[in-house]
Amino acid sequence: MEGPSNAESSSKDPVKDGWNPDINQDEAIIAQQRQIEKDIADSIKLVGDKMDLSFLLSEYPDEDDVYKNKIKSLLKKYHLLRRTRPDGNCFFRGFTFAYFEYLITDAQELDRFIDVSNKIKDDLIALGFPSFTIEDIHENFMNALNSLKTKEVSNEEQLLNLFNEQGTSDYLVVFMRLLTSGYLQKNQEFYSSFLDSGLTMKNFCSHEVEPLNKESDHIHIIALTSAIGVGVCINYLDRAQGDQVTVHYFPDNCDPKIYLLYRPGHYDILYLRKDDV
């Protein structure tokens, strides 16, 4: 009996059909999923325009009473939302944008934060961060901050342009990540209780705080707000019981300057209704 023809053999070649036995298929699928997620994320602005918060109702099925009721309760206090890109930096980028937006309106707070930011550079170098790297990141951050002082950036459109320029925006995020890391390391005796057993604060910061695209947890939020003395109110929209969102203030009992919406894995910026300001 004759064997299969060359044409038949090649048509059934698994490698040519897109399957390669030398490649771990699970890893290939995960890599493909991550690329799809990255493509979706890259299609969203780093920081978007304001939009009516009620649009959230359309993102969930009519029968999803848990989310629908919580969104309706949220609408009683907030009316606008600003999306941030879901790239792992959404907390730091959203927090920083919202704070800069506030600083445009408060010259005294701007002066205070400029003073705080200038001192942070020396603190980071004293902790062992490379001086050349820190000076470069700090200079870029201060240039952006001083543009608020000089009124070069003085309105929403100009601030959006600043934060949607990838290089500048990432410098701002990196600086906020580094100052968070520095604060955690300076106060590691207290914050080490948040870490898994056996993990040092330095290792935690180098792997989970300092790199771009690493998601943030409570420890990041507590440290950042404590380091710069700025309060944030975070509204948690999830499937926890009840018809109201869960609200947390960082630090506790603060008078927040920033309002964020958290949905599992992501932060966006919220805006109060005028009668709640």
C-alpha positions as a Python dict, from the first residue, in 0.01 Angstrom:
ca = {
    (1, 'M'): (0, 0, 0),
    (2, 'E'): (130, 339, -92),
    (3, 'G'): (191, 593, 181),
    (4, 'P'): (30, 937, 181),
    (5, 'S'): (143, 1175, -88),
    (6, 'N'): (373, 1467, -6),
    (7, 'A'): (80, 1702, -57),
    (8, 'E'): (-129, 1512, 196),
    (9, 'S'): (158, 1500, 444),
    (10, 'S'): (225, 1872, 425),
    (11, 'S'): (-144, 1956, 462),
    (12, 'K'): (-150, 1769, 792),
    (13, 'D'): (177, 1907, 920),
    (14, 'P'): (84, 2035, 1270),
    (15, 'V'): (352, 2304, 1264),
    (16, 'K'): (224, 2439, 933),
    (17, 'D'): (-131, 2419, 1068),
    (18, 'G'): (-35, 2658, 1348),
    (19, 'W'): (46, 2408, 1622),
    (20, 'N'): (403, 2354, 1732),
    (21, 'P'): (474, 2067, 1975),
    (22, 'D'): (785, 2251, 2095),
    (23, 'I'): (577, 2542, 2228),
    (24, 'N'): (394, 2532, 2561),
    (25, 'Q'): (36, 2586, 2442),
    (26, 'D'): (-91, 2715, 2780),
    (27, 'E'): (179, 2980, 2783),
    (28, 'A'): (101, 3069, 2422),
    (29, 'I'): (-269, 3114, 2502),
    (30, 'I'): (-188, 3330, 2807),
    (31, 'A'): (52, 3540, 2599),
    (32, 'Q'): (-216, 3586, 2333),
    (33, 'Q'): (-472, 3690, 2596),
    (34, 'R'): (-227, 3940, 2742),
    (35, 'Q'): (-162, 4086, 2397),
    (36, 'I'): (-536, 4124, 2338),
    (37, 'E'): (-572, 4296, 2677),
    (38, 'K'): (-278, 4525, 2594),
    (39, 'D'): (-429, 4616, 2256),
    (40, 'I'): (-758, 4705, 2425),
    (41, 'A'): (-580, 4908, 2694),
    (42, 'D'): (-370, 5094, 2437),
    (43, 'S'): (-687, 5202, 2257),
    (44, 'I'): (-797, 5395, 2569),
    (45, 'K'): (-647, 5734, 2656),
    (46, 'L'): (-409, 5744, 2950),
    (47, 'V'): (-655, 5992, 3103),
    (48, 'G'): (-989, 6048, 2933),
    (49, 'D'): (-1244, 6327, 2915),
    (50, 'K'): (-1516, 6370, 3175),
    (51, 'M'): (-1835, 6176, 3107),
    (52, 'D'): (-2173, 6147, 3271),
    (53, 'L'): (-2153, 5888, 3547),
    (54, 'S'): (-2495, 5749, 3453),
    (55, 'F'): (-2334, 5577, 3153),
    (56, 'L'): (-2218, 5308, 3398),
    (57, 'L'): (-2577, 5182, 3412),
    (58, 'S'): (-2550, 5074, 3047),
    (59, 'E'): (-2243, 4862, 3120),
    (60, 'Y'): (-2436, 4607, 3326),
    (61, 'P'): (-2738, 4390, 3233),
    (62, 'D'): (-3081, 4512, 3343),
    (63, 'E'): (-3118, 4212, 3573),
    (64, 'D'): (-2791, 4289, 3755),
    (65, 'D'): (-2959, 4455, 4054),
    (66, 'V'): (-2645, 4455, 4269),
    (67, 'Y'): (-2449, 4684, 4038),
    (68, 'K'): (-2749, 4884, 3915),
    (69, 'N'): (-2860, 4976, 4269),
    (70, 'K'): (-2508, 5069, 4376),
    (71, 'I'): (-2458, 5290, 4072),
    (72, 'K'): (-2788, 5466, 4143),
    (73, 'S'): (-2673, 5533, 4500),
    (74, 'L'): (-2340, 5662, 4365),
    (75, 'L'): (-2525, 5904, 4136),
    (76, 'K'): (-2675, 6080, 4438),
    (77, 'K'): (-2332, 6214, 4532),
    (78, 'Y'): (-2130, 6210, 4208),
    (79, 'H'): (-2225, 6311, 3855),
    (80, 'L'): (-1912, 6280, 3641),
    (81, 'L'): (-1641, 6022, 3584),
    (82, 'R'): (-1305, 6035, 3409),
    (83, 'R'): (-1162, 5709, 3280),
    (84, 'T'): (-798, 5610, 3311),
    (85, 'R'): (-619, 5350, 3100),
    (86, 'P'): (-635, 5001, 3258),
    (87, 'D'): (-261, 4938, 3236),
    (88, 'G'): (-171, 4867, 3599),
    (89, 'N'): (-92, 5235, 3661),
    (90, 'C'): (-454, 5349, 3690),
    (91, 'F'): (-440, 5425, 4063),
    (92, 'F'): (-120, 5629, 4051),
    (93, 'R'): (-211, 5805, 3725),
    (94, 'G'): (-568, 5876, 3832),
    (95, 'F'): (-460, 5998, 4176),
    (96, 'T'): (-189, 6223, 4032),
    (97, 'F'): (-412, 6372, 3763),
    (98, 'A'): (-692, 6444, 4011),
    (99, 'Y'): (-445, 6601, 4253),
    (100, 'F'): (-285, 6818, 3983),
    (101, 'E'): (-635, 6920, 3878),
    (102, 'Y'): (-699, 7031, 4236),
    (103, 'L'): (-361, 7210, 4258),
    (104, 'I'): (-457, 7433, 3965),
    (105, 'T'): (-727, 7579, 4190),
    (106, 'D'): (-528, 7607, 4516),
    (107, 'A'): (-202, 7807, 4505),
    (108, 'Q'): (-126, 7751, 4874),
    (109, 'E'): (-156, 7373, 4843),
    (110, 'L'): (56, 7385, 4528),
    (111, 'D'): (336, 7565, 4714),
    (112, 'R'): (315, 7310, 4996),
    (113, 'F'): (340, 7016, 4757),
    (114, 'I'): (632, 7172, 4566),
    (115, 'D'): (817, 7195, 4898),
    (116, 'V'): (729, 6834, 4986),
    (117, 'S'): (839, 6710, 4642),
    (118, 'N'): (1173, 6891, 4659),
    (119, 'K'): (1257, 6720, 4989),
    (120, 'I'): (1164, 6375, 4860),
    (121, 'K'): (1457, 6365, 4615),
    (122, 'D'): (1717, 6376, 4894),
    (123, 'D'): (1521, 6120, 5097),
    (124, 'L'): (1525, 5874, 4807),
    (125, 'I'): (1897, 5920, 4742),
    (126, 'A'): (1966, 5869, 5113),
    (127, 'L'): (1780, 5537, 5092),
    (128, 'G'): (2023, 5416, 4825),
    (129, 'F'): (1841, 5493, 4501),
    (130, 'P'): (2085, 5587, 4220),
    (131, 'S'): (2129, 5964, 4233),
    (132, 'F'): (2148, 6010, 3854),
    (133, 'T'): (1820, 5823, 3800),
    (134, 'I'): (1641, 5999, 4084),
    (135, 'E'): (1760, 6342, 3974),
    (136, 'D'): (1634, 6280, 3620),
    (137, 'I'): (1292, 6156, 3734),
    (138, 'H'): (1263, 6432, 3994),
    (139, 'E'): (1356, 6703, 3744),
    (140, 'N'): (1087, 6589, 3500),
    (141, 'F'): (829, 6572, 3779),
    (142, 'M'): (918, 6919, 3906),
    (143, 'N'): (903, 7061, 3553),
    (144, 'A'): (544, 6939, 3527),
    (145, 'L'): (458, 7064, 3875),
    (146, 'N'): (615, 7405, 3812),
    (147, 'S'): (414, 7437, 3490),
    (148, 'L'): (111, 7469, 3719),
    (149, 'K'): (289, 7740, 3916),
    (150, 'T'): (379, 7942, 3605),
    (151, 'K'): (28, 7892, 3460),
    (152, 'E'): (175, 7721, 3153),
    (153, 'V'): (-73, 7449, 3247),
    (154, 'S'): (-379, 7619, 3391),
    (155, 'N'): (-687, 7441, 3261),
    (156, 'E'): (-834, 7097, 3198),
    (157, 'E'): (-736, 7078, 2831),
    (158, 'Q'): (-371, 7160, 2901),
    (159, 'L'): (-359, 6915, 3191),
    (160, 'L'): (-504, 6639, 2972),
    (161, 'N'): (-240, 6711, 2709),
    (162, 'L'): (30, 6683, 2976),
    (163, 'F'): (-98, 6351, 3110),
    (164, 'N'): (-165, 6197, 2769),
    (165, 'E'): (191, 6250, 2651),
    (166, 'Q'): (322, 5901, 2731),
    (167, 'G'): (677, 5996, 2830),
    (168, 'T'): (579, 6282, 3061),
    (169, 'S'): (285, 6092, 3207),
    (170, 'D'): (501, 5791, 3292),
    (171, 'Y'): (762, 6014, 3459),
    (172, 'L'): (487, 6149, 3685),
    (173, 'V'): (368, 5798, 3771),
    (174, 'V'): (721, 5671, 3836),
    (175, 'F'): (797, 5958, 4073),
    (176, 'M'): (479, 5891, 4271),
    (177, 'R'): (569, 5522, 4283),
    (178, 'L'): (921, 5597, 4405),
    (179, 'L'): (808, 5834, 4679),
    (180, 'T'): (561, 5564, 4791),
    (181, 'S'): (844, 5311, 4798),
    (182, 'G'): (1065, 5551, 4992),
    (183, 'Y'): (795, 5612, 5251),
    (184, 'L'): (734, 5239, 5295),
    (185, 'Q'): (1105, 5170, 5342),
    (186, 'K'): (1149, 5457, 5589),
    (187, 'N'): (853, 5327, 5789),
    (188, 'Q'): (902, 4956, 5733),
    (189, 'E'): (867, 4869, 6101),
    (190, 'F'): (497, 4958, 6077),
    (191, 'Y'): (424, 4852, 5718),
    (192, 'S'): (603, 4516, 5729),
    (193, 'S'): (296, 4373, 5903),
    (194, 'F'): (111, 4414, 5570),
    (195, 'L'): (355, 4181, 5389),
    (196, 'D'): (361, 3805, 5349),
    (197, 'S'): (587, 3627, 5594),
    (198, 'G'): (952, 3627, 5489),
    (199, 'L'): (918, 3909, 5235),
    (200, 'T'): (1139, 4210, 5303),
    (201, 'M'): (1009, 4561, 5245),
    (202, 'K'): (1290, 4636, 5000),
    (203, 'N'): (1202, 4331, 4789),
    (204, 'F'): (832, 4413, 4802),
    (205, 'C'): (896, 4769, 4686),
    (206, 'S'): (1134, 4671, 4408),
    (207, 'H'): (887, 4416, 4267),
    (208, 'E'): (540, 4554, 4352),
    (209, 'V'): (567, 4931, 4402),
    (210, 'E'): (841, 5083, 4187),
    (211, 'P'): (788, 4915, 3846),
    (212, 'L'): (536, 5056, 3600),
    (213, 'N'): (222, 4853, 3527),
    (214, 'K'): (206, 4694, 3873),
    (215, 'E'): (-141, 4715, 4026),
    (216, 'S'): (-191, 4892, 4358),
    (217, 'D'): (-332, 4762, 4684),
    (218, 'H'): (-424, 4924, 5016),
    (219, 'I'): (-61, 4940, 5127),
    (220, 'H'): (27, 5158, 4826),
    (221, 'I'): (-266, 5391, 4891),
    (222, 'I'): (-202, 5427, 5263),
    (223, 'A'): (168, 5497, 5208),
    (224, 'L'): (119, 5750, 4926),
    (225, 'T'): (-148, 5952, 5104),
    (226, 'S'): (57, 5953, 5425),
    (227, 'A'): (378, 6047, 5244),
    (228, 'I'): (237, 6362, 5083),
    (229, 'G'): (-40, 6447, 5327),
    (230, 'V'): (-327, 6428, 5077),
    (231, 'G'): (-654, 6248, 5148),
    (232, 'V'): (-848, 6035, 4900),
    (233, 'C'): (-1199, 5892, 4912),
    (234, 'I'): (-1236, 5562, 4726),
    (235, 'N'): (-1578, 5423, 4637),
    (236, 'Y'): (-1574, 5045, 4590),
    (237, 'L'): (-1824, 4922, 4331),
    (238, 'D'): (-1832, 4544, 4366),
    (239, 'R'): (-2062, 4255, 4455),
    (240, 'A'): (-2044, 4300, 4830),
    (241, 'Q'): (-2384, 4283, 4999),
    (242, 'G'): (-2607, 4590, 5013),
    (243, 'D'): (-2733, 4864, 4782),
    (244, 'Q'): (-2460, 5116, 4868),
    (245, 'V'): (-2099, 5130, 4752),
    (246, 'T'): (-1838, 5071, 5020),
    (247, 'V'): (-1648, 5391, 5095),
    (248, 'H'): (-1296, 5412, 5238),
    (249, 'Y'): (-1098, 5723, 5330),
    (250, 'F'): (-719, 5725, 5321),
    (251, 'P'): (-598, 5830, 5573),
    (252, 'D'): (-892, 5757, 5804),
    (253, 'N'): (-1122, 6053, 5876),
    (254, 'C'): (-941, 6275, 5624),
    (255, 'D'): (-1088, 6567, 5433),
    (256, 'P'): (-1032, 6426, 5082),
    (257, 'K'): (-914, 6630, 4786),
    (258, 'I'): (-943, 6333, 4548),
    (259, 'Y'): (-1234, 6099, 4475),
    (260, 'L'): (-1187, 5768, 4296),
    (261, 'L'): (-1409, 5484, 4181),
    (262, 'Y'): (-1275, 5132, 4223),
    (263, 'R'): (-1411, 4842, 4025),
    (264, 'P'): (-1227, 4510, 4062),
    (265, 'G'): (-878, 4570, 3923),
    (266, 'H'): (-928, 4930, 3811),
    (267, 'Y'): (-954, 5293, 3930),
    (268, 'D'): (-1125, 5590, 3763),
    (269, 'I'): (-1173, 5950, 3882),
    (270, 'L'): (-1503, 6072, 4028),
    (271, 'Y'): (-1644, 6425, 4051),
    (272, 'L'): (-1880, 6540, 4325),
    (273, 'R'): (-2209, 6708, 4251),
    (274, 'K'): (-2177, 7079, 4321),
    (275, 'D'): (-2400, 7067, 4629),
    (276, 'D'): (-2161, 6806, 4780),
    (277, 'V'): (-1840, 7003, 4720),
}
